[in-house]
Amino acid sequence: MNAYSVTKPAPCPKNMTSELDCAPCRRYCNENNYMACAELCRPPKECYCEPGYVYLKRGLQKCVLPQDCPK
């Protein structure tokens, strides 16, 4: 048992992680949102899309690969 005994966060949905040090910019399917956007470091242990994935739509905790976005 290490000195940093932390409670394990609830498992994230598929294609999501809470292991990132910085919260990535939120990118959404079919939205050109690559505007200036800073990463937030040391966020609360929320779930975020894994690198390379985008949110299917706003308000939905579901991440897909850009090529899997609805056309």
PyMOL Python script that loads the backbone (N, CA, C, O; Angstrom):
from pymol import cmd

cmd.read_pdbstr("""\
ATOM      1  N   MET A   1       0.869  -1.192   0.000  1.00  0.00           N
ATOM      2  CA  MET A   1       0.000   0.000   0.000  1.00  0.00           C
ATOM      3  C   MET A   1       0.895   1.228   0.000  1.00  0.00           C
ATOM      4  O   MET A   1       1.754   1.367   0.870  1.00  0.00           O
ATOM      5  N   ASN A   2       0.706   2.114  -0.959  1.00  0.00           N
ATOM      6  CA  ASN A   2       1.590   3.276  -0.991  1.00  0.00           C
ATOM      7  C   ASN A   2       1.037   4.401  -0.126  1.00  0.00           C
ATOM      8  O   ASN A   2      -0.106   4.356   0.328  1.00  0.00           O
ATOM      9  N   ALA A   3       1.867   5.399   0.087  1.00  0.00           N
ATOM     10  CA  ALA A   3       1.487   6.506   0.954  1.00  0.00           C
ATOM     11  C   ALA A   3       0.429   7.386   0.305  1.00  0.00           C
ATOM     12  O   ALA A   3      -0.228   8.186   0.971  1.00  0.00           O
ATOM     13  N   TYR A   4       0.278   7.228  -0.984  1.00  0.00           N
ATOM     14  CA  TYR A   4      -0.685   8.062  -1.693  1.00  0.00           C
ATOM     15  C   TYR A   4      -1.957   7.289  -1.969  1.00  0.00           C
ATOM     16  O   TYR A   4      -2.514   7.371  -3.065  1.00  0.00           O
ATOM     17  N   SER A   5      -2.413   6.552  -1.001  1.00  0.00           N
ATOM     18  CA  SER A   5      -3.604   5.723  -1.192  1.00  0.00           C
ATOM     19  C   SER A   5      -4.772   6.610  -1.623  1.00  0.00           C
ATOM     20  O   SER A   5      -5.305   7.385  -0.830  1.00  0.00           O
ATOM     21  N   VAL A   6      -5.152   6.484  -2.877  1.00  0.00           N
ATOM     22  CA  VAL A   6      -6.258   7.293  -3.380  1.00  0.00           C
ATOM     23  C   VAL A   6      -7.409   6.368  -3.721  1.00  0.00           C
ATOM     24  O   VAL A   6      -7.212   5.216  -4.108  1.00  0.00           O
ATOM     25  N   THR A   7      -8.598   6.889  -3.572  1.00  0.00           N
ATOM     26  CA  THR A   7      -9.738   6.065  -3.936  1.00  0.00           C
ATOM     27  C   THR A   7      -9.768   5.968  -5.449  1.00  0.00           C
ATOM     28  O   THR A   7      -9.558   6.952  -6.158  1.00  0.00           O
ATOM     29  N   LYS A   8     -10.027   4.789  -5.919  1.00  0.00           N
ATOM     30  CA  LYS A   8     -10.043   4.564  -7.369  1.00  0.00           C
ATOM     31  C   LYS A   8     -11.269   5.267  -7.940  1.00  0.00           C
ATOM     32  O   LYS A   8     -12.386   5.043  -7.476  1.00  0.00           O
ATOM     33  N   PRO A   9     -11.062   6.125  -8.956  1.00  0.00           N
ATOM     34  CA  PRO A   9     -12.231   6.790  -9.528  1.00  0.00           C
ATOM     35  C   PRO A   9     -13.156   5.779 -10.196  1.00  0.00           C
ATOM     36  O   PRO A   9     -12.727   4.700 -10.603  1.00  0.00           O
ATOM     37  N   ALA A  10     -14.405   6.138 -10.300  1.00  0.00           N
ATOM     38  CA  ALA A  10     -15.359   5.261 -10.976  1.00  0.00           C
ATOM     39  C   ALA A  10     -14.862   5.024 -12.394  1.00  0.00           C
ATOM     40  O   ALA A  10     -14.270   5.917 -13.000  1.00  0.00           O
ATOM     41  N   PRO A  11     -15.095   3.839 -12.922  1.00  0.00           N
ATOM     42  CA  PRO A  11     -14.617   3.586 -14.278  1.00  0.00           C
ATOM     43  C   PRO A  11     -15.292   4.528 -15.265  1.00  0.00           C
ATOM     44  O   PRO A  11     -16.468   4.866 -15.126  1.00  0.00           O
ATOM     45  N   CYS A  12     -14.536   4.934 -16.245  1.00  0.00           N
ATOM     46  CA  CYS A  12     -15.065   5.838 -17.264  1.00  0.00           C
ATOM     47  C   CYS A  12     -15.748   5.036 -18.361  1.00  0.00           C
ATOM     48  O   CYS A  12     -15.461   3.853 -18.547  1.00  0.00           O
ATOM     49  N   PRO A  13     -16.661   5.689 -19.093  1.00  0.00           N
ATOM     50  CA  PRO A  13     -17.260   5.010 -20.239  1.00  0.00           C
ATOM     51  C   PRO A  13     -16.198   4.647 -21.274  1.00  0.00           C
ATOM     52  O   PRO A  13     -15.059   5.108 -21.205  1.00  0.00           O
ATOM     53  N   LYS A  14     -16.588   3.825 -22.219  1.00  0.00           N
ATOM     54  CA  LYS A  14     -15.680   3.376 -23.276  1.00  0.00           C
ATOM     55  C   LYS A  14     -15.058   4.579 -23.993  1.00  0.00           C
ATOM     56  O   LYS A  14     -15.724   5.585 -24.239  1.00  0.00           O
ATOM     57  N   ASN A  15     -13.776   4.455 -24.321  1.00  0.00           N
ATOM     58  CA  ASN A  15     -13.012   5.486 -25.027  1.00  0.00           C
ATOM     59  C   ASN A  15     -12.796   6.752 -24.209  1.00  0.00           C
ATOM     60  O   ASN A  15     -12.444   7.798 -24.754  1.00  0.00           O
ATOM     61  N   MET A  16     -13.010   6.651 -22.883  1.00  0.00           N
ATOM     62  CA  MET A  16     -12.783   7.806 -22.022  1.00  0.00           C
ATOM     63  C   MET A  16     -11.808   7.413 -20.922  1.00  0.00           C
ATOM     64  O   MET A  16     -11.656   6.235 -20.597  1.00  0.00           O
ATOM     65  N   THR A  17     -11.148   8.423 -20.352  1.00  0.00           N
ATOM     66  CA  THR A  17     -10.180   8.157 -19.297  1.00  0.00           C
ATOM     67  C   THR A  17     -10.211   9.274 -18.271  1.00  0.00           C
ATOM     68  O   THR A  17     -10.598  10.399 -18.589  1.00  0.00           O
ATOM     69  N   SER A  18      -9.808   8.974 -17.044  1.00  0.00           N
ATOM     70  CA  SER A  18      -9.638  10.017 -16.030  1.00  0.00           C
ATOM     71  C   SER A  18      -8.173  10.076 -15.620  1.00  0.00           C
ATOM     72  O   SER A  18      -7.818  10.726 -14.636  1.00  0.00           O
ATOM     73  N   GLU A  19      -7.329   9.394 -16.381  1.00  0.00           N
ATOM     74  CA  GLU A  19      -5.915   9.292 -16.021  1.00  0.00           C
ATOM     75  C   GLU A  19      -5.079  10.460 -16.535  1.00  0.00           C
ATOM     76  O   GLU A  19      -3.883  10.520 -16.250  1.00  0.00           O
ATOM     77  N   LEU A  20      -5.673  11.392 -17.285  1.00  0.00           N
ATOM     78  CA  LEU A  20      -4.883  12.476 -17.862  1.00  0.00           C
ATOM     79  C   LEU A  20      -4.556  13.524 -16.810  1.00  0.00           C
ATOM     80  O   LEU A  20      -5.362  13.791 -15.919  1.00  0.00           O
ATOM     81  N   ASP A  21      -3.372  14.115 -16.915  1.00  0.00           N
ATOM     82  CA  ASP A  21      -2.992  15.187 -15.996  1.00  0.00           C
ATOM     83  C   ASP A  21      -3.696  16.486 -16.353  1.00  0.00           C
ATOM     84  O   ASP A  21      -3.960  17.317 -15.484  1.00  0.00           O
ATOM     85  N   CYS A  22      -3.997  16.656 -17.634  1.00  0.00           N
ATOM     86  CA  CYS A  22      -4.654  17.878 -18.085  1.00  0.00           C
ATOM     87  C   CYS A  22      -5.935  17.526 -18.813  1.00  0.00           C
ATOM     88  O   CYS A  22      -5.989  16.563 -19.578  1.00  0.00           O
ATOM     89  N   ALA A  23      -6.952  18.313 -18.569  1.00  0.00           N
ATOM     90  CA  ALA A  23      -8.211  18.105 -19.282  1.00  0.00           C
ATOM     91  C   ALA A  23      -8.023  18.591 -20.709  1.00  0.00           C
ATOM     92  O   ALA A  23      -7.686  19.755 -20.923  1.00  0.00           O
ATOM     93  N   PRO A  24      -8.235  17.722 -21.686  1.00  0.00           N
ATOM     94  CA  PRO A  24      -8.030  18.151 -23.070  1.00  0.00           C
ATOM     95  C   PRO A  24      -9.138  19.087 -23.523  1.00  0.00           C
ATOM     96  O   PRO A  24     -10.213  19.135 -22.926  1.00  0.00           O
ATOM     97  N   CYS A  25      -8.862  19.818 -24.573  1.00  0.00           N
ATOM     98  CA  CYS A  25      -9.892  20.665 -25.173  1.00  0.00           C
ATOM     99  C   CYS A  25     -11.038  19.767 -25.615  1.00  0.00           C
ATOM    100  O   CYS A  25     -10.817  18.669 -26.126  1.00  0.00           O
ATOM    101  N   ARG A  26     -12.242  20.233 -25.419  1.00  0.00           N
ATOM    102  CA  ARG A  26     -13.397  19.432 -25.842  1.00  0.00           C
ATOM    103  C   ARG A  26     -13.618  19.634 -27.330  1.00  0.00           C
ATOM    104  O   ARG A  26     -13.857  20.749 -27.793  1.00  0.00           O
ATOM    105  N   ARG A  27     -13.534  18.543 -28.068  1.00  0.00           N
ATOM    106  CA  ARG A  27     -13.787  18.602 -29.500  1.00  0.00           C
ATOM    107  C   ARG A  27     -15.009  17.742 -29.790  1.00  0.00           C
ATOM    108  O   ARG A  27     -15.188  16.671 -29.209  1.00  0.00           O
ATOM    109  N   TYR A  28     -15.843  18.231 -30.698  1.00  0.00           N
ATOM    110  CA  TYR A  28     -17.121  17.567 -30.975  1.00  0.00           C
ATOM    111  C   TYR A  28     -17.221  17.177 -32.437  1.00  0.00           C
ATOM    112  O   TYR A  28     -16.623  17.809 -33.308  1.00  0.00           O
ATOM    113  N   CYS A  29     -17.989  16.123 -32.692  1.00  0.00           N
ATOM    114  CA  CYS A  29     -18.255  15.700 -34.062  1.00  0.00           C
ATOM    115  C   CYS A  29     -18.857  16.847 -34.861  1.00  0.00           C
ATOM    116  O   CYS A  29     -19.684  17.612 -34.366  1.00  0.00           O
ATOM    117  N   ASN A  30     -18.419  16.943 -36.105  1.00  0.00           N
ATOM    118  CA  ASN A  30     -19.023  17.874 -37.058  1.00  0.00           C
ATOM    119  C   ASN A  30     -19.004  19.322 -36.599  1.00  0.00           C
ATOM    120  O   ASN A  30     -19.832  20.121 -37.036  1.00  0.00           O
ATOM    121  N   GLU A  31     -18.075  19.666 -35.728  1.00  0.00           N
ATOM    122  CA  GLU A  31     -17.916  21.062 -35.333  1.00  0.00           C
ATOM    123  C   GLU A  31     -16.458  21.412 -35.527  1.00  0.00           C
ATOM    124  O   GLU A  31     -15.566  20.702 -35.061  1.00  0.00           O
ATOM    125  N   ASN A  32     -16.227  22.500 -36.211  1.00  0.00           N
ATOM    126  CA  ASN A  32     -14.856  22.941 -36.419  1.00  0.00           C
ATOM    127  C   ASN A  32     -14.459  23.794 -35.223  1.00  0.00           C
ATOM    128  O   ASN A  32     -14.489  25.023 -35.283  1.00  0.00           O
ATOM    129  N   ASN A  33     -14.087  23.128 -34.138  1.00  0.00           N
ATOM    130  CA  ASN A  33     -13.792  23.878 -32.920  1.00  0.00           C
ATOM    131  C   ASN A  33     -12.319  23.768 -32.554  1.00  0.00           C
ATOM    132  O   ASN A  33     -11.971  23.452 -31.416  1.00  0.00           O
ATOM    133  N   TYR A  34     -11.468  24.032 -33.522  1.00  0.00           N
ATOM    134  CA  TYR A  34     -10.038  24.016 -33.246  1.00  0.00           C
ATOM    135  C   TYR A  34      -9.539  25.429 -32.970  1.00  0.00           C
ATOM    136  O   TYR A  34      -8.387  25.754 -33.256  1.00  0.00           O
ATOM    137  N   MET A  35     -10.402  26.258 -32.419  1.00  0.00           N
ATOM    138  CA  MET A  35      -9.993  27.615 -32.076  1.00  0.00           C
ATOM    139  C   MET A  35      -9.059  27.550 -30.873  1.00  0.00           C
ATOM    140  O   MET A  35      -8.842  26.491 -30.286  1.00  0.00           O
ATOM    141  N   ALA A  36      -8.519  28.703 -30.528  1.00  0.00           N
ATOM    142  CA  ALA A  36      -7.628  28.768 -29.374  1.00  0.00           C
ATOM    143  C   ALA A  36      -8.331  28.143 -28.179  1.00  0.00           C
ATOM    144  O   ALA A  36      -9.493  28.443 -27.904  1.00  0.00           O
ATOM    145  N   CYS A  37      -7.635  27.293 -27.489  1.00  0.00           N
ATOM    146  CA  CYS A  37      -8.278  26.506 -26.452  1.00  0.00           C
ATOM    147  C   CYS A  37      -7.171  25.929 -25.592  1.00  0.00           C
ATOM    148  O   CYS A  37      -6.325  25.183 -26.084  1.00  0.00           O
ATOM    149  N   ALA A  38      -7.169  26.267 -24.320  1.00  0.00           N
ATOM    150  CA  ALA A  38      -6.087  25.831 -23.442  1.00  0.00           C
ATOM    151  C   ALA A  38      -6.483  24.573 -22.683  1.00  0.00           C
ATOM    152  O   ALA A  38      -7.659  24.357 -22.389  1.00  0.00           O
ATOM    153  N   GLU A  39      -5.499  23.754 -22.372  1.00  0.00           N
ATOM    154  CA  GLU A  39      -5.767  22.587 -21.533  1.00  0.00           C
ATOM    155  C   GLU A  39      -5.771  23.035 -20.079  1.00  0.00           C
ATOM    156  O   GLU A  39      -5.002  23.912 -19.685  1.00  0.00           O
ATOM    157  N   LEU A  40      -6.628  22.434 -19.303  1.00  0.00           N
ATOM    158  CA  LEU A  40      -6.699  22.734 -17.881  1.00  0.00           C
ATOM    159  C   LEU A  40      -5.957  21.639 -17.139  1.00  0.00           C
ATOM    160  O   LEU A  40      -6.314  20.465 -17.233  1.00  0.00           O
ATOM    161  N   CYS A  41      -4.943  22.018 -16.413  1.00  0.00           N
ATOM    162  CA  CYS A  41      -4.155  20.994 -15.726  1.00  0.00           C
ATOM    163  C   CYS A  41      -4.682  20.738 -14.319  1.00  0.00           C
ATOM    164  O   CYS A  41      -5.313  21.592 -13.697  1.00  0.00           O
ATOM    165  N   ARG A  42      -4.399  19.531 -13.846  1.00  0.00           N
ATOM    166  CA  ARG A  42      -4.853  19.049 -12.550  1.00  0.00           C
ATOM    167  C   ARG A  42      -6.354  19.243 -12.374  1.00  0.00           C
ATOM    168  O   ARG A  42      -6.792  19.892 -11.423  1.00  0.00           O
ATOM    169  N   PRO A  43      -7.146  18.680 -13.291  1.00  0.00           N
ATOM    170  CA  PRO A  43      -8.602  18.833 -13.167  1.00  0.00           C
ATOM    171  C   PRO A  43      -9.142  17.890 -12.108  1.00  0.00           C
ATOM    172  O   PRO A  43      -8.442  16.978 -11.668  1.00  0.00           O
ATOM    173  N   PRO A  44     -10.391  18.105 -11.694  1.00  0.00           N
ATOM    174  CA  PRO A  44     -11.014  17.075 -10.866  1.00  0.00           C
ATOM    175  C   PRO A  44     -11.050  15.791 -11.675  1.00  0.00           C
ATOM    176  O   PRO A  44     -10.996  15.824 -12.904  1.00  0.00           O
ATOM    177  N   LYS A  45     -11.139  14.672 -10.995  1.00  0.00           N
ATOM    178  CA  LYS A  45     -11.044  13.384 -11.697  1.00  0.00           C
ATOM    179  C   LYS A  45     -12.306  13.082 -12.488  1.00  0.00           C
ATOM    180  O   LYS A  45     -13.075  12.184 -12.144  1.00  0.00           O
ATOM    181  N   GLU A  46     -12.502  13.842 -13.541  1.00  0.00           N
ATOM    182  CA  GLU A  46     -13.623  13.580 -14.430  1.00  0.00           C
ATOM    183  C   GLU A  46     -13.146  12.687 -15.556  1.00  0.00           C
ATOM    184  O   GLU A  46     -11.951  12.428 -15.704  1.00  0.00           O
ATOM    185  N   CYS A  47     -14.093  12.223 -16.345  1.00  0.00           N
ATOM    186  CA  CYS A  47     -13.744  11.423 -17.514  1.00  0.00           C
ATOM    187  C   CYS A  47     -13.663  12.328 -18.735  1.00  0.00           C
ATOM    188  O   CYS A  47     -14.498  13.209 -18.938  1.00  0.00           O
ATOM    189  N   TYR A  48     -12.662  12.094 -19.519  1.00  0.00           N
ATOM    190  CA  TYR A  48     -12.453  12.864 -20.742  1.00  0.00           C
ATOM    191  C   TYR A  48     -12.250  11.895 -21.883  1.00  0.00           C
ATOM    192  O   TYR A  48     -11.902  10.733 -21.673  1.00  0.00           O
ATOM    193  N   CYS A  49     -12.471  12.384 -23.110  1.00  0.00           N
ATOM    194  CA  CYS A  49     -12.181  11.547 -24.274  1.00  0.00           C
ATOM    195  C   CYS A  49     -10.704  11.192 -24.270  1.00  0.00           C
ATOM    196  O   CYS A  49      -9.862  12.037 -23.965  1.00  0.00           O
ATOM    197  N   GLU A  50     -10.388   9.970 -24.600  1.00  0.00           N
ATOM    198  CA  GLU A  50      -8.990   9.582 -24.743  1.00  0.00           C
ATOM    199  C   GLU A  50      -8.394  10.341 -25.920  1.00  0.00           C
ATOM    200  O   GLU A  50      -9.124  10.759 -26.818  1.00  0.00           O
ATOM    201  N   PRO A  51      -7.076  10.523 -25.927  1.00  0.00           N
ATOM    202  CA  PRO A  51      -6.448  11.248 -27.036  1.00  0.00           C
ATOM    203  C   PRO A  51      -6.852  10.656 -28.383  1.00  0.00           C
ATOM    204  O   PRO A  51      -6.857   9.439 -28.563  1.00  0.00           O
ATOM    205  N   GLY A  52      -7.190  11.532 -29.323  1.00  0.00           N
ATOM    206  CA  GLY A  52      -7.587  11.088 -30.653  1.00  0.00           C
ATOM    207  C   GLY A  52      -9.086  10.919 -30.827  1.00  0.00           C
ATOM    208  O   GLY A  52      -9.566  10.771 -31.951  1.00  0.00           O
ATOM    209  N   TYR A  53      -9.834  10.941 -29.724  1.00  0.00           N
ATOM    210  CA  TYR A  53     -11.286  10.790 -29.801  1.00  0.00           C
ATOM    211  C   TYR A  53     -11.965  12.152 -29.667  1.00  0.00           C
ATOM    212  O   TYR A  53     -11.384  13.092 -29.125  1.00  0.00           O
ATOM    213  N   VAL A  54     -13.189  12.250 -30.161  1.00  0.00           N
ATOM    214  CA  VAL A  54     -13.979  13.473 -30.034  1.00  0.00           C
ATOM    215  C   VAL A  54     -15.327  13.111 -29.422  1.00  0.00           C
ATOM    216  O   VAL A  54     -15.771  11.965 -29.504  1.00  0.00           O
ATOM    217  N   TYR A  55     -15.977  14.106 -28.803  1.00  0.00           N
ATOM    218  CA  TYR A  55     -17.306  13.873 -28.245  1.00  0.00           C
ATOM    219  C   TYR A  55     -18.306  13.730 -29.384  1.00  0.00           C
ATOM    220  O   TYR A  55     -18.249  14.463 -30.371  1.00  0.00           O
ATOM    221  N   LEU A  56     -19.221  12.777 -29.236  1.00  0.00           N
ATOM    222  CA  LEU A  56     -20.232  12.566 -30.268  1.00  0.00           C
ATOM    223  C   LEU A  56     -21.109  13.807 -30.404  1.00  0.00           C
ATOM    224  O   LEU A  56     -21.369  14.271 -31.514  1.00  0.00           O
ATOM    225  N   LYS A  57     -21.566  14.345 -29.266  1.00  0.00           N
ATOM    226  CA  LYS A  57     -22.289  15.619 -29.302  1.00  0.00           C
ATOM    227  C   LYS A  57     -22.240  16.252 -27.926  1.00  0.00           C
ATOM    228  O   LYS A  57     -21.899  15.605 -26.936  1.00  0.00           O
ATOM    229  N   ARG A  58     -22.582  17.517 -27.882  1.00  0.00           N
ATOM    230  CA  ARG A  58     -22.511  18.259 -26.617  1.00  0.00           C
ATOM    231  C   ARG A  58     -23.445  17.656 -25.583  1.00  0.00           C
ATOM    232  O   ARG A  58     -24.573  17.274 -25.894  1.00  0.00           O
ATOM    233  N   GLY A  59     -22.962  17.575 -24.342  1.00  0.00           N
ATOM    234  CA  GLY A  59     -23.780  17.065 -23.256  1.00  0.00           C
ATOM    235  C   GLY A  59     -23.843  15.551 -23.168  1.00  0.00           C
ATOM    236  O   GLY A  59     -24.517  15.006 -22.294  1.00  0.00           O
ATOM    237  N   LEU A  60     -23.145  14.869 -24.068  1.00  0.00           N
ATOM    238  CA  LEU A  60     -23.187  13.408 -24.082  1.00  0.00           C
ATOM    239  C   LEU A  60     -21.801  12.873 -23.749  1.00  0.00           C
ATOM    240  O   LEU A  60     -20.822  13.256 -24.389  1.00  0.00           O
ATOM    241  N   GLN A  61     -21.708  11.994 -22.757  1.00  0.00           N
ATOM    242  CA  GLN A  61     -20.425  11.409 -22.370  1.00  0.00           C
ATOM    243  C   GLN A  61     -20.119  10.217 -23.266  1.00  0.00           C
ATOM    244  O   GLN A  61     -19.979   9.091 -22.788  1.00  0.00           O
ATOM    245  N   LYS A  62     -20.019  10.464 -24.546  1.00  0.00           N
ATOM    246  CA  LYS A  62     -19.711   9.387 -25.486  1.00  0.00           C
ATOM    247  C   LYS A  62     -18.679   9.907 -26.466  1.00  0.00           C
ATOM    248  O   LYS A  62     -18.868  10.953 -27.086  1.00  0.00           O
ATOM    249  N   CYS A  63     -17.580   9.166 -26.602  1.00  0.00           N
ATOM    250  CA  CYS A  63     -16.485   9.595 -27.465  1.00  0.00           C
ATOM    251  C   CYS A  63     -16.315   8.614 -28.617  1.00  0.00           C
ATOM    252  O   CYS A  63     -16.422   7.401 -28.442  1.00  0.00           O
ATOM    253  N   VAL A  64     -16.049   9.159 -29.789  1.00  0.00           N
ATOM    254  CA  VAL A  64     -15.856   8.338 -30.981  1.00  0.00           C
ATOM    255  C   VAL A  64     -14.641   8.851 -31.736  1.00  0.00           C
ATOM    256  O   VAL A  64     -14.172   9.965 -31.501  1.00  0.00           O
ATOM    257  N   LEU A  65     -14.140   8.027 -32.642  1.00  0.00           N
ATOM    258  CA  LEU A  65     -13.082   8.491 -33.526  1.00  0.00           C
ATOM    259  C   LEU A  65     -13.701   9.453 -34.536  1.00  0.00           C
ATOM    260  O   LEU A  65     -14.860   9.280 -34.915  1.00  0.00           O
ATOM    261  N   PRO A  66     -12.950  10.466 -34.980  1.00  0.00           N
ATOM    262  CA  PRO A  66     -13.521  11.430 -35.925  1.00  0.00           C
ATOM    263  C   PRO A  66     -14.159  10.772 -37.145  1.00  0.00           C
ATOM    264  O   PRO A  66     -15.182  11.249 -37.636  1.00  0.00           O
ATOM    265  N   GLN A  67     -13.570   9.682 -37.641  1.00  0.00           N
ATOM    266  CA  GLN A  67     -14.152   9.046 -38.834  1.00  0.00           C
ATOM    267  C   GLN A  67     -15.465   8.326 -38.525  1.00  0.00           C
ATOM    268  O   GLN A  67     -16.194   7.948 -39.441  1.00  0.00           O
ATOM    269  N   ASP A  68     -15.771   8.135 -37.231  1.00  0.00           N
ATOM    270  CA  ASP A  68     -17.030   7.481 -36.868  1.00  0.00           C
ATOM    271  C   ASP A  68     -18.148   8.480 -36.569  1.00  0.00           C
ATOM    272  O   ASP A  68     -19.245   8.082 -36.177  1.00  0.00           O
ATOM    273  N   CYS A  69     -17.877   9.764 -36.750  1.00  0.00           N
ATOM    274  CA  CYS A  69     -18.916  10.770 -36.536  1.00  0.00           C
ATOM    275  C   CYS A  69     -20.006  10.599 -37.589  1.00  0.00           C
ATOM    276  O   CYS A  69     -19.721  10.207 -38.721  1.00  0.00           O
ATOM    277  N   PRO A  70     -21.261  10.895 -37.219  1.00  0.00           N
ATOM    278  CA  PRO A  70     -22.326  10.820 -38.221  1.00  0.00           C
ATOM    279  C   PRO A  70     -22.051  11.808 -39.346  1.00  0.00           C
ATOM    280  O   PRO A  70     -21.571  12.915 -39.106  1.00  0.00           O
ATOM    281  N   LYS A  71     -22.350  11.411 -40.546  1.00  0.00           N
ATOM    282  CA  LYS A  71     -22.095  12.288 -41.698  1.00  0.00           C
ATOM    283  C   LYS A  71     -23.231  13.272 -41.856  1.00  0.00           C
ATOM    284  O   LYS A  71     -23.210  14.098 -42.768  1.00  0.00           O
TER     285      LYS A  71
END
""", "prot")
cmd.dss("prot")
cmd.show_as("cartoon", "prot")
cmd.util.cbc("prot")
cmd.orient("prot")
